[in-house]
Amino acid sequence: MVQRRRTAAKYRRRRLLVFGGLVLLVAAIAVGIWLVIAQPWAEAETKPAPIPSSTDAAASPTPDPAESDTPSPEPEPESTDEAAKAAPCQASDIRVEAVTDADTYAAGELPELSISLTNTGVADCTLDVGSATQIFTVSSGNDVWWRSTDCQENSSSMVVTLAAGQNVPSATPVVWDRTRSNVDTCEQENRPRAPGGGASYHVAVSIGGFDSAVTRQILLY
């Protein structure tokens, strides 16, 4: 009888040990699964740093160049191509033409005169196209009836670069009031008026020292 009690007690202890081992094994497996899924160690490694805002960037102190060990780079010189300027225009490369808004004008209609300027050369060039260099002349035969500079006011200079092959029309036309001009009659209201009735007049123009090769004919009625 004593032997049977000892065997039963030993059997219960073995079962307790086996059960305890199973509990520990299950707990260990559960902890291992949690570690694989949660990965708490990876949080600090994978979490991105906050993107700095414009306010943060503005508040960041600017390094003092005097405290920096790295010298500031010297500015690079401008290229010779950028610094180079176009040469003055030559007469052989400039075409000047007189332009009118019509060929014939009824009584009371005032001719509007303009300029067409073209750089026919193969290189860019500079030219003063200001009002101080523009001269419109209206003639009848050898008789000069009107010249735009006779009573001109507030003339100015304006040097521009004309690209090779570029054509530039004048922006605002000059109006001929169909009277005879003279530097001594600029303030007169009743200057001599050009005859109409189909009379022929020729318009010539000059700009920047270059004259139009041909004149533009108009008829006044």
Backbone hydrogen bonds, N-H to C=O, Kabsch-Sander energy under -0.5 kcal/mol:
donor,donor_aa,acceptor,acceptor_aa,energy
5,R,1,M,-1.8
6,R,2,V,-1.8
7,T,3,Q,-1.9
8,A,4,R,-2.3
9,A,5,R,-2.4
10,K,6,R,-2.4
11,Y,7,T,-2.0
12,R,8,A,-2.1
13,R,9,A,-2.1
14,R,10,K,-2.1
15,R,11,Y,-2.1
16,L,12,R,-2.3
17,L,13,R,-2.6
18,V,14,R,-2.7
19,F,15,R,-2.7
20,G,16,L,-2.9
21,G,17,L,-2.4
22,L,18,V,-2.3
23,V,19,F,-2.5
24,L,20,G,-2.4
25,L,21,G,-2.3
26,V,22,L,-2.8
27,A,23,V,-2.4
28,A,24,L,-2.6
29,I,25,L,-2.5
30,A,26,V,-2.5
31,V,27,A,-2.5
32,G,28,A,-2.3
33,I,29,I,-2.5
34,W,30,A,-2.3
35,L,31,V,-2.3
36,V,32,G,-2.0
37,I,33,I,-2.3
38,A,34,W,-3.1
39,Q,35,L,-1.6
42,A,39,Q,-1.6
43,E,40,P,-0.8
46,T,42,A,-2.4
47,K,43,E,-1.7
57,A,53,S,-2.3
58,A,54,S,-2.2
59,A,55,T,-1.8
60,S,56,D,-1.1
67,E,64,D,-1.6
68,S,64,D,-0.7
68,S,65,P,-0.7
83,A,79,S,-1.9
84,A,80,T,-1.7
87,A,124,D,-0.6
89,C,126,T,-2.6
93,D,90,Q,-1.8
94,I,91,A,-1.0
95,R,118,T,-2.6
96,V,94,I,-0.5
97,E,116,S,-2.2
99,V,114,S,-2.4
101,D,112,E,-1.3
105,Y,219,L,-2.4
107,A,221,Y,-0.5
109,E,106,A,-2.1
113,L,111,P,-0.6
113,L,174,V,-3.5
114,S,99,V,-3.3
116,S,97,E,-2.4
117,L,115,I,-0.5
117,L,168,V,-2.3
118,T,95,R,-2.2
119,N,166,Q,-2.5
120,T,93,D,-2.5
120,T,118,T,-0.9
121,G,93,D,-0.8
125,C,162,L,-2.0
126,T,87,A,-1.8
127,L,160,V,-2.4
129,V,127,L,-0.8
129,V,158,M,-2.9
132,A,156,S,-2.9
133,T,130,G,-1.9
134,Q,131,S,-1.0
135,I,206,S,-2.6
137,T,204,A,-2.6
138,V,146,W,-2.9
139,S,137,T,-0.5
139,S,202,H,-2.5
140,S,143,D,-3.0
143,D,140,S,-1.9
144,V,142,N,-0.7
145,W,138,V,-2.3
145,W,143,D,-0.7
146,W,138,V,-1.9
148,S,136,F,-2.5
150,D,147,R,-1.5
152,Q,149,T,-0.6
160,V,127,L,-2.7
162,L,125,C,-3.6
162,L,160,V,-0.6
163,A,161,T,-0.6
165,G,119,N,-2.1
166,Q,163,A,-2.4
168,V,117,L,-3.8
170,S,115,I,-2.1
174,V,113,L,-3.2
176,W,111,P,-2.4
177,D,175,V,-0.6
180,R,192,P,-2.8
181,S,145,W,-2.2
185,T,182,N,-2.0
188,Q,185,T,-1.2
191,R,189,E,-0.6
194,A,178,R,-2.9
198,G,220,L,-2.8
199,A,220,L,-1.1
201,Y,218,I,-2.8
202,H,139,S,-2.8
203,V,216,R,-3.3
204,A,137,T,-2.7
204,A,202,H,-0.5
206,S,135,I,-1.8
207,I,210,F,-2.5
208,G,133,T,-0.5
209,G,133,T,-0.6
210,F,207,I,-2.1
212,S,205,V,-2.6
213,A,96,V,-0.9
216,R,203,V,-2.7
217,Q,215,T,-0.5
218,I,201,Y,-2.8
219,L,103,D,-2.2
220,L,199,A,-2.5
221,Y,105,Y,-2.6
